[in-house]
Amino acid sequence: MPTDASKAKLEQIRVDRIDRNPENPRLVFRPTELEDLLESIRVRGVQVPISVFKEGRRYVLIDGERRWKCSLKLNRETVPGLVQPKPDPLENLLLMFNIHSLREQWDLLTIALKLPRVIELLKRKLQKEPTERELSEQTGLNRSMIRRCKLLMEIPQEYKDQILEELKKPKSKQKITEDLFIEMERALKTVERAMPDVIPNKDSVRRVLLKKFEKGVIDSRIHFRNIGKIARAESVGYDRSDAARELQKLFADNSYSIEQAFLNSVGEAYKERDVATRVTTLLNLLEQIDPSELESEVKEKLEQLRNRLSELLSG
């Protein structure tokens, strides 16, 4: 049964008798995130009680780690706390996930590191692998976030450690980010599905791409999306073997960029498909317009379009 918060008792708890919850997904507390709260507690005290459960003679946090940390830093003796019945391991995790979903964003990697534990405990409870929908309902995370977390779950530990080090920095100074790995992993998964022979060793490809990103050969994480477009070359009528050669060149330790590989392969084909889609949309729109109601500015633009179309068709 879920923990009944209505049975919680408000107490003044000694700060030094409180322990961090080892299941709390949140790992990184940047100094800048604590400064305003620290000053508020210094002036007004802790206005919102923390939530804890009893563990022997000590208390374990459910909610309020920042308030607790600030109270420690300010050498406060006690902090107001709601003492709830001790939850079971799954309830403990889900409480924190759902508290998070109503408040500020955690760093995505910290969620990804705990999600396997949630999946394992839910699997025991449900006697089957939980679906994305069930995970979303239980954790309060939307399904898009769950998919992003699963991409981070799959990367080797050394990269998770690297991201955690980056997360300690201010957001503006982070370079090797969660979003970078998510874009890269999505791209590599697309290549594995469409052209599995192009990636004999996924980790060596990761290393090459990260090296290129750090050196500025790849200057935006958004460019990783073009890797997937190259892998899906056949969808725009481009030769698969030529696209595969471009990817193999891109995945080698050199100065060849994603944008070069894209432009030298499927770039024009995607541009033509984009033009065809836009022309179709425009034609459908024009079907709905009465020529007698066209304003002069619109007529002028259509005249420019006609002239440009004449140039293209006569070329």
Residue pairs with C-beta under 8 A, 6 or more apart in sequence:
2 87
2 91
3 53
3 84
3 85
3 86
3 87
3 91
3 95
4 84
4 85
5 82
5 84
7 84
7 85
8 51
8 82
8 83
8 84
9 82
9 83
10 49
10 80
10 81
10 82
10 83
11 80
11 81
11 83
12 78
12 79
12 80
12 81
13 50
13 52
13 59
13 78
13 79
13 80
13 81
13 83
14 77
14 78
15 68
15 71
15 72
15 76
15 77
15 78
15 79
17 57
17 58
17 59
18 50
18 52
18 58
18 59
18 60
18 61
18 68
18 79
18 81
19 55
19 58
19 59
19 60
19 61
20 60
20 61
20 65
20 68
21 60
21 61
21 62
21 65
21 92
21 96
23 89
23 92
23 93
23 96
23 114
23 117
24 61
24 65
24 96
25 96
25 97
25 100
25 106
25 110
25 111
25 113
25 114
26 65
26 100
26 106
26 107
26 110
27 107
27 110
27 113
27 164
27 167
28 107
28 110
28 164
28 167
28 168
29 65
29 66
29 69
30 168
30 169
30 170
32 170
33 66
34 66
34 69
34 70
34 73
37 66
37 67
37 70
38 70
38 73
38 74
40 47
41 67
41 70
41 71
41 74
41 76
42 74
45 76
46 67
46 71
46 76
46 79
46 80
48 64
48 67
49 64
49 79
49 80
49 81
49 82
50 61
50 62
50 63
50 64
50 67
50 68
50 79
50 80
50 81
50 82
51 61
51 62
51 63
51 64
51 81
51 82
51 84
52 59
52 60
52 61
52 62
52 64
52 81
52 82
52 83
52 84
53 59
53 60
53 62
53 83
53 84
53 85
53 86
53 87
54 60
54 83
54 86
55 86
59 81
59 83
61 68
62 84
62 87
62 92
62 95
62 96
62 99
63 95
63 96
63 99
64 81
67 79
68 79
71 79
87 95
89 121
90 118
90 121
90 122
90 125
93 114
93 117
93 118
93 121
94 118
94 138
94 139
97 111
97 114
97 118
97 138
97 139
97 140
97 141
98 139
98 140
100 106
100 111
100 140
101 139
101 140
101 141
102 140
107 167
107 178
108 145
108 148
108 149
108 152
108 178
108 182
109 152
109 160
109 163
109 164
109 167
109 178
110 167
111 141
111 145
111 149
112 149
112 150
112 152
112 153
113 153
113 160
115 135
115 139
115 146
115 149
115 150
115 153
116 153
118 135
118 138
118 139
119 129
119 130
119 135
122 130
122 134
122 135
122 138
123 129
123 130
126 134
130 138
132 143
132 146
132 147
133 143
135 141
135 143
135 146
136 142
136 143
136 146
139 146
141 149
148 182
151 181
151 182
151 185
151 186
151 189
152 160
152 163
152 178
152 181
152 182
152 185
154 185
155 181
155 185
155 206
156 203
159 181
159 206
162 176
163 176
163 177
163 178
163 181
166 174
166 175
166 176
166 177
167 174
167 178
175 214
176 210
176 213
176 214
177 221
179 221
180 213
180 221
180 224
183 221
183 222
183 224
183 225
184 206
184 209
184 210
184 221
184 224
186 224
186 225
186 228
187 224
187 225
187 227
187 228
187 231
188 199
188 202
188 205
188 206
188 227
190 227
190 228
190 231
190 232
191 198
191 199
191 227
191 228
191 231
191 247
192 199
192 202
193 231
194 231
194 232
194 234
195 231
195 240
195 243
195 244
195 247
197 244
198 231
198 244
198 247
198 248
198 251
199 205
199 251
205 251
208 251
208 252
208 253
209 218
209 224
209 251
211 253
212 218
212 255
212 257
213 221
217 255
217 256
217 257
218 224
218 257
218 258
219 257
223 257
223 258
223 259
223 262
224 258
226 258
226 259
226 261
226 262
227 247
227 250
227 258
227 261
229 262
229 266
229 270
230 243
230 246
230 247
230 250
230 261
230 262
230 265
230 266
231 243
231 247
233 239
233 240
233 242
233 243
233 265
233 266
233 269
234 240
236 266
236 269
236 270
236 272
236 273
237 269
238 265
238 266
238 269
242 265
243 265
243 266
246 261
246 264
246 265
247 261
249 256
249 261
250 256
250 257
250 258
250 261
294 302
